[in-house]
Amino acid sequence: MHPSRRNCVHSGTSGRLASTTTDDIDALVARLKDRPSVVLHFHGGLVDDVLGFVTAERLAPVYEAAGAEPVFFVWSSGLLETLRGNLPQILSEGVFQTLLNRVVRFASGIVFQQPGQRALGSFTVPSTRAVARELALLRTGQEPYARLTPPAEVPALSEAERVRITADLAADTELAERNREIVGSVLRSAPATTAARDIDGGRAAVATLMSPDTVAELAAETADAENRRAVVTSALLVRKTVRVVSAVVARFRHRTDHGLYPTVVEEILREFYLANVGAAVWDAMKRQTADTFADAAEPRAGRYFLDRFSRLLASGSRPRVTLVGHSAGAVFIGNLLTDLARRRADADDPLPADFRVHDVVLLAPACTVGHLAGVVRRQAELFDRLRMFTMTDAAERADQLVPFLYPRSLLYFVSGVLERGPEGETAVSPLAGMQRWFTAEGDTDGADVRDLRAFLRADAGRTVWSPVDGGPGLTSGARSHAGFDDDPEVLASLARMLAD
């Protein structure tokens, strides 16, 4: 093994060992014997294997200088490649821009009007040109509609409003042309039958990164149409667009919106583009952090490490253990703590019953509030101290994932697009690293939000809202999601915590 990787546990698909072998882990754990302090570091989901090893090489001297022996868990998600490759292309597509204009048009007309003015569907709808002028603010670095404030109560979309929007969209010739382009992207490779030529209308097909299932549904509906030569907007496209408008209004109603423009972008992506914006990668990445602790015939990286580490602890070696997780590394830590709890409950496991982790340090955690609340409820007896370094909401908003197109941070994007609910459905979920859930109390707060908020507020040292000078161990200068594991002030705070 290369010297720079000797302190790394490298896992691949389903948490299986990758370039690391069981012999490597045996040797690594043997080196931890009688060490006074050990850091287990978990990088984030935007980092691939190569960058994971680079991160380990960069941080190893930092931890060693603080008197700790580091162990780096290196894994890969591919999320960064997906977002960099697909998201700018999607947001620039002609069909996306048309959908954006239409949804913004109706959503702004509904959300920003007083409830009484919306009686019987009589809300005022701005023109498509007026919306286009507002969206043009993006080119100057301004966020459309950011200056407007919705009323305190935003009613749900009424049936009268739904009927009006449906009728308007059904007669929309530009939306109809976009539908033909989407269908044409399927027919390019189809035999040049009369039906195919009729549907395509002789126009050049336009490629789209819409989810394949959505494109196939639209194509099938168009193929079944009686009058294939007519420029008619797909009923399915209309229904889906109305559904997006309704979802945007509902998020303002339940105060889970991220501002009008970002919320519209998120809901269009969830309805039309979910397969190509990283949702599957995000799900697979989270599964990988759990699968690495699975009991399987073929050794899993996390489980094998803990098997050997438990034996080391049982032999009498008791280093002070610190867990550090950046971004999705927080999900990894939650799963590790779950496995430690399982071991403590198993009388046959060598893990000492009184073993505790000294510190859990989360850097811009991308786990959900529900995930971290569950860790605090079920595994709090496994650690002495928890500290979260993450950005203020102002800094989070300024850390734009795709400048001029999506003016929010990665955590906003994961929260608004990639997360799923308890039934596996896409669902807007507050993330632990987002300050907005922590400060915005309301009647819709669930038990997870209330419990985690109470836990974090019980000790001021549990949260470090960056950028801030909070004194030794409580200072951070990070102003970007990716900046927490190389910010000098965060690293100095970590070193101080290791010395406490």
C-alpha positions as CSV (number, residue, x, y, z in Angstrom):
1,M,0.0,0.0,0.0
2,H,1.2,3.5,-0.8
3,P,2.4,5.3,2.4
4,S,-0.2,8.1,2.0
5,R,-2.9,5.4,2.1
6,R,-1.7,3.5,5.1
7,N,-4.2,5.2,7.4
8,C,-7.1,4.9,5.0
9,V,-10.0,2.4,4.8
10,H,-11.2,2.5,1.2
11,S,-14.6,1.1,0.4
12,G,-16.5,0.8,-2.9
13,T,-19.9,-0.5,-4.0
14,S,-22.2,-1.7,-1.1
15,G,-19.5,-0.8,1.3
16,R,-17.2,-3.6,0.2
17,L,-13.4,-3.3,0.6
18,A,-11.9,-1.6,-2.5
19,S,-8.1,-1.0,-2.6
20,T,-7.9,-1.6,1.1
21,T,-7.5,-5.3,2.2
22,T,-8.3,-7.0,5.5
23,D,-4.6,-7.3,6.1
24,D,-4.3,-3.5,5.6
25,I,-7.0,-2.9,8.3
26,D,-5.4,-5.4,10.6
27,A,-2.1,-3.5,10.3
28,L,-3.8,-0.1,10.7
29,V,-5.6,-1.1,13.9
30,A,-2.4,-2.6,15.3
31,R,-0.8,0.8,14.9
32,L,-3.6,2.3,17.0
33,K,-2.6,0.3,20.0
34,D,-1.7,2.5,23.0
35,R,-2.3,5.7,21.0
36,P,-3.8,8.3,23.3
37,S,-6.1,9.8,20.7
38,V,-7.6,8.6,17.4
39,V,-9.6,10.5,14.8
40,L,-12.0,8.7,12.5
41,H,-12.6,11.1,9.5
42,F,-15.3,10.8,7.0
43,H,-15.2,13.0,3.9
44,G,-18.3,14.3,2.1
45,G,-20.3,12.9,-0.8
46,L,-19.0,15.4,-3.4
47,V,-15.6,13.9,-3.1
48,D,-14.6,10.9,-5.2
49,D,-11.9,8.3,-4.3
50,V,-9.0,10.3,-5.7
51,L,-10.0,13.5,-3.9
52,G,-10.7,11.4,-0.8
53,F,-7.1,10.2,-0.7
54,V,-5.9,13.8,-1.4
55,T,-8.0,15.0,1.6
56,A,-6.5,12.3,3.8
57,E,-2.9,13.2,2.8
58,R,-3.7,16.9,3.5
59,L,-5.3,16.4,6.9
60,A,-3.1,13.7,8.3
61,P,-0.4,16.1,9.4
62,V,-3.1,18.4,11.0
63,Y,-4.4,15.6,13.2
64,E,-0.9,14.2,13.9
65,A,0.3,17.7,15.0
66,A,-2.6,17.7,17.5
67,G,-1.5,14.4,18.9
68,A,-4.0,12.2,17.3
69,E,-3.6,9.2,15.0
70,P,-6.0,9.6,12.0
71,V,-8.0,7.0,10.2
72,F,-9.7,8.1,7.0
73,F,-12.7,6.4,5.5
74,V,-12.5,6.9,1.7
75,W,-15.5,6.3,-0.4
76,S,-17.0,7.7,-3.6
77,S,-20.4,8.9,-4.7
78,G,-20.1,10.5,-8.1
79,L,-22.6,13.2,-7.1
80,L,-20.3,16.1,-8.0
81,E,-19.8,14.8,-11.5
82,T,-23.5,14.4,-12.0
83,L,-24.3,17.9,-10.7
84,R,-21.5,19.6,-12.7
85,G,-22.3,17.7,-15.8
86,N,-26.1,17.8,-15.9
87,L,-27.5,20.6,-13.8
88,P,-26.2,23.6,-15.9
89,Q,-27.4,21.8,-19.0
90,I,-30.8,21.1,-17.6
91,L,-31.3,24.6,-16.3
92,S,-30.4,26.0,-19.8
93,E,-32.7,23.7,-21.8
94,G,-35.4,25.4,-23.9
95,V,-38.1,23.2,-22.4
96,F,-36.9,23.9,-18.9
97,Q,-36.9,27.6,-19.5
98,T,-40.5,27.4,-20.9
99,L,-41.7,25.5,-17.9
100,L,-39.8,27.9,-15.6
101,N,-41.6,30.9,-17.2
102,R,-45.0,29.3,-16.9
103,V,-44.7,28.0,-13.4
104,V,-43.2,31.3,-12.1
105,R,-46.0,33.2,-13.9
106,F,-48.8,31.3,-12.1
107,A,-47.0,30.7,-8.8
108,S,-46.0,34.4,-8.4
109,G,-49.6,35.5,-9.3
110,I,-50.9,33.2,-6.6
111,V,-48.3,33.3,-3.8
112,F,-47.9,37.1,-3.6
113,Q,-51.6,38.1,-3.6
114,Q,-53.6,38.5,-0.5
115,P,-55.9,35.5,0.1
116,G,-59.1,37.5,-0.3
117,Q,-58.0,38.6,-3.8
118,R,-57.9,34.9,-4.9
119,A,-61.6,34.3,-4.5
120,L,-63.1,32.3,-7.4
121,G,-59.8,32.0,-9.2
122,S,-59.6,35.7,-9.8
123,F,-55.9,36.1,-9.1
124,T,-53.8,38.4,-11.3
125,V,-51.4,36.6,-13.6
126,P,-48.4,38.5,-15.0
127,S,-47.6,38.2,-18.7
128,T,-44.9,35.9,-19.9
129,R,-42.9,38.9,-21.0
130,A,-43.1,40.4,-17.5
131,V,-41.9,37.1,-16.1
132,A,-39.1,37.0,-18.7
133,R,-38.0,40.4,-17.6
134,E,-37.9,39.3,-13.9
135,L,-36.0,36.2,-14.8
136,A,-33.5,38.2,-16.7
137,L,-32.3,39.6,-13.3
138,L,-30.4,36.3,-13.0
139,R,-27.9,37.5,-15.6
140,T,-27.0,40.5,-13.3
141,G,-26.5,38.2,-10.3
142,Q,-29.9,39.1,-8.7
143,E,-32.5,36.7,-7.6
144,P,-35.9,37.1,-9.2
145,Y,-38.8,38.0,-6.8
146,A,-36.4,38.1,-3.8
147,R,-37.7,41.5,-2.9
148,L,-41.3,40.4,-2.6
149,T,-42.8,39.0,0.6
150,P,-45.8,36.6,0.6
151,P,-48.7,37.1,3.0
152,A,-48.5,35.4,6.4
153,E,-51.1,32.8,5.2
154,V,-50.9,31.3,1.7
155,P,-54.0,29.2,1.0
156,A,-53.7,26.0,-1.0
157,L,-54.4,26.0,-4.7
158,S,-58.2,26.1,-5.2
159,E,-60.1,24.0,-7.7
160,A,-61.1,27.2,-9.6
161,E,-57.5,28.2,-9.8
162,R,-56.5,24.8,-11.0
163,V,-59.1,24.8,-13.7
164,R,-58.0,28.3,-14.9
165,I,-54.3,27.3,-15.0
166,T,-55.1,24.1,-16.8
167,A,-57.1,25.9,-19.5
168,D,-54.4,28.5,-20.0
169,L,-51.6,25.9,-20.4
170,A,-53.7,23.7,-22.7
171,A,-53.9,26.7,-25.1
172,D,-50.3,27.6,-24.8
173,T,-48.7,27.1,-28.3
174,E,-45.1,27.5,-27.0
175,L,-45.6,24.7,-24.5
176,A,-47.1,22.6,-27.3
177,E,-44.0,23.2,-29.4
178,R,-41.8,22.1,-26.4
179,N,-43.9,19.0,-26.1
180,R,-43.2,18.2,-29.8
181,E,-39.5,18.7,-29.2
182,I,-39.5,16.3,-26.2
183,V,-41.3,13.7,-28.3
184,G,-38.9,14.3,-31.1
185,S,-36.0,13.4,-28.9
186,V,-37.5,9.9,-28.7
187,L,-38.3,9.6,-32.4
188,R,-34.9,10.5,-33.7
189,S,-33.9,6.8,-33.3
190,A,-37.3,5.4,-34.2
191,P,-38.0,4.0,-37.8
192,A,-39.1,6.8,-40.1
193,T,-42.7,5.7,-40.2
194,T,-45.5,8.0,-41.3
195,A,-46.7,8.2,-37.6
196,A,-43.2,9.2,-36.5
197,R,-42.9,11.8,-39.2
198,D,-46.4,13.2,-38.3
199,I,-45.6,13.4,-34.6
200,D,-42.2,15.0,-35.2
201,G,-43.7,17.4,-37.8
202,G,-40.5,17.4,-39.7
203,R,-38.7,19.4,-37.1
204,A,-35.3,18.7,-35.7
205,A,-35.5,16.8,-32.5
206,V,-34.1,18.5,-29.4
207,A,-32.3,16.4,-26.8
208,T,-33.5,16.7,-23.2
209,L,-32.3,15.5,-19.8
210,M,-35.8,14.9,-18.6
211,S,-36.2,11.6,-16.8
212,P,-36.5,8.8,-19.4
213,D,-39.8,7.6,-17.8
214,T,-41.3,11.1,-18.2
215,V,-40.2,11.4,-21.8
216,A,-41.5,7.9,-22.6
217,E,-44.9,8.8,-21.1
218,L,-45.1,12.0,-23.1
219,A,-44.2,10.2,-26.3
220,A,-46.7,7.4,-25.7
221,E,-49.5,9.9,-25.1
222,T,-48.6,11.8,-28.3
223,A,-48.5,8.6,-30.4
224,D,-52.0,7.8,-29.2
225,A,-53.4,11.2,-30.2
226,E,-56.0,11.2,-32.9
227,N,-54.8,14.3,-34.7
228,R,-51.0,14.0,-34.8
229,R,-50.5,17.0,-37.1
230,A,-52.2,19.5,-34.7
231,V,-50.2,21.7,-32.4
232,V,-51.8,20.6,-29.2
233,T,-50.2,20.7,-25.8
234,S,-49.9,17.3,-24.2
235,A,-52.6,16.8,-21.5
236,L,-49.9,15.0,-19.5
237,L,-47.5,17.9,-19.8
238,V,-50.2,20.2,-18.6
239,R,-51.2,18.0,-15.7
240,K,-47.5,17.8,-14.6
241,T,-47.0,21.6,-14.9
242,V,-50.2,22.3,-12.8
243,R,-48.9,19.8,-10.3
244,V,-45.6,21.8,-10.0
245,V,-47.6,25.0,-9.5
246,S,-49.6,23.4,-6.8
247,A,-46.4,22.0,-5.1
248,V,-44.8,25.5,-5.1
249,V,-47.9,27.0,-3.5
250,A,-48.1,24.2,-0.9
251,R,-44.5,24.8,0.1
252,F,-45.2,28.5,0.7
253,R,-48.3,27.4,2.6
254,H,-46.3,25.1,4.9
255,R,-43.3,27.4,5.0
256,T,-40.9,24.9,3.4
257,D,-40.2,27.2,0.5
258,H,-36.7,28.4,-0.4
259,G,-37.9,31.7,-2.0
260,L,-40.0,31.7,-5.1
261,Y,-37.4,31.3,-7.9
262,P,-35.4,28.5,-6.1
263,T,-38.5,26.7,-5.1
264,V,-39.9,26.7,-8.7
265,V,-36.6,25.4,-10.0
266,E,-36.6,22.6,-7.3
267,E,-40.2,21.5,-8.0
268,I,-39.7,21.4,-11.8
269,L,-36.6,19.3,-11.3
270,R,-38.5,16.9,-8.9
271,E,-41.4,16.5,-11.3
272,F,-39.6,16.3,-14.7
273,Y,-35.8,15.7,-14.2
274,L,-35.3,13.7,-11.0
275,A,-33.5,10.8,-12.7
276,N,-30.7,13.1,-14.0
277,V,-30.1,15.5,-11.2
278,G,-28.3,13.1,-8.9
279,A,-31.3,11.6,-6.9
280,A,-30.3,8.0,-7.6
281,V,-26.6,8.8,-6.8
282,W,-27.6,10.5,-3.5
283,D,-29.8,7.5,-2.5
284,A,-27.0,5.0,-3.4
285,M,-24.4,7.0,-1.6
286,K,-26.5,7.0,1.6
287,R,-27.1,3.3,1.3
288,Q,-23.4,2.7,0.9
289,T,-22.7,4.4,4.2
290,A,-25.1,1.9,5.8
291,D,-24.1,-1.2,3.8
292,T,-20.5,-0.9,4.9
293,F,-21.6,-2.1,8.4
294,A,-23.7,-5.0,7.0
295,D,-23.1,-8.6,8.2
296,A,-22.2,-10.3,4.9
297,A,-20.1,-13.2,3.7
298,E,-17.8,-10.8,1.9
299,P,-16.1,-8.4,4.4
300,R,-17.6,-4.9,4.5
301,A,-15.1,-2.1,5.2
302,G,-16.8,-0.4,8.1
303,R,-17.9,-3.6,9.9
304,Y,-14.5,-5.2,9.5
305,F,-12.7,-2.1,10.9
306,L,-15.1,-2.0,13.9
307,D,-14.6,-5.8,14.5
308,R,-10.8,-5.3,14.8
309,F,-11.1,-2.0,16.7
310,S,-13.5,-3.5,19.2
311,R,-11.0,-6.2,19.9
312,L,-8.3,-3.6,20.4
313,L,-10.5,-1.8,23.0
314,A,-11.2,-5.1,24.7
315,S,-7.5,-5.7,25.0
316,G,-7.1,-2.7,27.3
317,S,-6.1,-0.1,24.8
318,R,-8.4,2.9,25.3
319,P,-7.6,5.8,23.0
320,R,-9.8,8.9,23.1
321,V,-11.9,8.6,19.9
322,T,-13.1,11.6,17.9
323,L,-15.5,11.3,14.9
324,V,-15.3,14.0,12.2
325,G,-17.8,14.0,9.3
326,H,-18.0,16.5,6.5
327,S,-21.3,16.9,4.6
328,A,-22.6,13.4,3.8
329,G,-19.9,12.1,6.2
330,A,-22.4,12.9,8.9
331,V,-24.7,10.2,7.5
332,F,-21.7,7.8,7.7
333,I,-21.2,8.8,11.4
334,G,-24.8,8.1,12.2
335,N,-24.6,4.6,10.7
336,L,-21.3,4.0,12.6
337,L,-22.9,5.0,15.9
338,T,-25.9,2.7,15.1
339,D,-23.5,-0.2,14.7
340,L,-21.7,0.7,17.9
341,A,-25.0,0.6,19.7
342,R,-25.8,-2.8,18.2
343,R,-22.4,-4.1,19.5
344,R,-23.0,-2.8,23.0
345,A,-26.3,-4.7,23.1
346,D,-24.6,-7.9,21.9
347,A,-23.2,-9.8,24.8
348,D,-20.9,-11.8,22.4
349,D,-19.3,-8.7,20.9
350,P,-15.9,-7.6,22.3
351,L,-16.8,-3.9,22.4
352,P,-16.5,-2.9,26.0
353,A,-19.9,-1.9,27.5
354,D,-18.5,1.3,28.9
355,F,-16.8,2.5,25.7
356,R,-17.8,6.0,24.6
357,V,-16.8,8.3,21.8
358,H,-15.3,11.5,23.2
359,D,-16.3,13.9,20.4
360,V,-18.7,13.9,17.4
361,V,-17.8,16.8,15.1
362,L,-20.0,17.5,12.1
363,L,-18.9,19.9,9.4
364,A,-21.7,21.3,7.3
365,P,-23.7,18.1,7.8
366,A,-25.9,17.0,4.9
367,C,-27.9,14.5,6.9
368,T,-31.5,15.3,7.5
369,V,-32.8,16.7,10.8
370,G,-34.6,13.5,11.3
371,H,-31.4,11.4,10.9
372,L,-29.5,13.5,13.4
373,A,-32.4,13.7,15.8
374,G,-32.5,9.9,15.8
375,V,-28.8,9.7,16.5
376,V,-29.3,12.1,19.5
377,R,-32.3,10.1,20.8
378,R,-30.9,6.6,20.4
379,Q,-27.1,7.0,20.6
380,A,-26.4,10.0,22.9
381,E,-25.0,7.6,25.5
382,L,-22.3,6.7,23.1
383,F,-20.6,10.1,22.9
384,D,-19.6,12.8,25.4
385,R,-19.8,15.9,23.2
386,L,-21.3,16.9,19.8
387,R,-20.3,20.0,17.9
388,M,-21.6,21.2,14.6
389,F,-19.7,23.7,12.4
390,T,-22.0,25.0,9.6
391,M,-22.9,28.2,7.9
392,T,-25.3,30.9,8.8
393,D,-28.3,31.1,6.5
394,A,-26.9,34.3,4.9
395,A,-23.7,32.5,4.1
396,E,-25.6,29.4,2.9
397,R,-27.6,31.6,0.5
398,A,-24.5,33.3,-0.8
399,D,-22.8,29.9,-1.6
400,Q,-24.5,29.4,-5.0
401,L,-24.4,25.9,-6.4
402,V,-24.9,27.1,-10.0
403,P,-24.3,30.8,-10.3
404,F,-26.9,32.7,-12.3
405,L,-29.1,29.6,-12.5
406,Y,-29.6,28.1,-9.0
407,P,-28.8,30.8,-6.4
408,R,-28.6,28.5,-3.3
409,S,-26.1,26.1,-1.7
410,L,-25.7,22.4,-2.1
411,L,-27.6,21.8,1.2
412,Y,-30.6,23.8,-0.2
413,F,-30.5,21.7,-3.3
414,V,-30.3,18.4,-1.5
415,S,-33.1,19.5,0.9
416,G,-35.4,20.7,-1.9
417,V,-34.7,18.1,-4.7
418,L,-32.8,15.0,-3.7
419,E,-34.2,13.9,-0.3
420,R,-37.0,11.4,0.1
421,G,-39.8,10.8,2.6
422,P,-40.6,7.7,4.7
423,E,-42.3,6.0,1.8
424,G,-39.5,6.6,-0.7
425,E,-41.2,9.5,-2.3
426,T,-39.3,12.7,-3.1
427,A,-39.9,15.1,-0.2
428,V,-38.6,18.4,1.0
429,S,-36.6,17.7,4.1
430,P,-34.7,20.1,6.4
431,L,-31.0,19.2,6.7
432,A,-29.1,19.4,9.9
433,G,-26.5,21.8,8.5
434,M,-29.1,24.4,7.4
435,Q,-29.6,27.2,10.0
436,R,-33.0,28.1,8.7
437,W,-34.8,25.2,10.3
438,F,-33.0,25.9,13.6
439,T,-34.1,29.6,13.8
440,A,-37.5,29.5,12.0
441,E,-39.9,28.1,14.6
442,G,-43.5,27.5,13.5
443,D,-46.6,25.5,14.1
444,T,-45.6,23.0,11.4
445,D,-42.4,21.9,13.3
446,G,-42.4,18.2,13.8
447,A,-41.0,16.2,16.8
448,D,-37.6,15.8,15.1
449,V,-37.1,19.5,14.6
450,R,-38.3,20.3,18.1
451,D,-36.1,17.7,19.8
452,L,-32.9,18.4,17.8
453,R,-33.4,22.2,18.3
454,A,-33.8,21.7,22.0
455,F,-30.7,19.4,22.2
456,L,-28.5,21.9,20.3
457,R,-29.8,24.9,22.2
458,A,-29.1,23.3,25.5
459,D,-25.4,23.9,25.1
460,A,-24.1,26.9,23.1
461,G,-21.0,24.9,22.4
462,R,-22.9,22.5,20.2
463,T,-23.3,24.9,17.3
464,V,-20.7,27.1,15.5
465,W,-22.5,29.2,12.8
466,S,-19.8,30.2,10.3
467,P,-18.2,32.7,9.8
468,V,-17.7,33.5,13.4
469,D,-15.0,34.1,16.0
470,G,-16.3,32.2,19.0
471,G,-13.1,31.7,20.8
472,P,-10.9,28.6,21.1
473,G,-12.6,25.5,19.6
474,L,-15.6,27.5,18.5
475,T,-14.3,29.6,15.5
476,S,-14.9,29.1,11.8
477,G,-14.1,31.2,8.7
478,A,-15.7,28.8,6.2
479,R,-18.0,30.5,3.7
480,S,-18.6,27.6,1.3
481,H,-19.9,24.1,1.8
482,A,-16.7,22.6,0.5
483,G,-14.5,24.9,2.6
484,F,-15.0,23.4,6.1
485,D,-12.3,20.7,5.9
486,D,-9.5,23.1,4.8
487,D,-10.5,26.3,6.6
488,P,-7.6,27.3,8.9
489,E,-9.9,28.4,11.6
490,V,-12.0,25.2,11.6
491,L,-8.8,23.1,11.6
492,A,-7.5,25.2,14.6
493,S,-10.8,24.6,16.4
494,L,-10.6,20.9,15.7
495,A,-7.0,20.9,17.1
496,R,-8.2,22.7,20.2
497,M,-11.0,20.1,20.7
498,L,-8.4,17.3,20.4
499,A,-6.3,19.0,23.1
500,D,-9.2,19.6,25.5
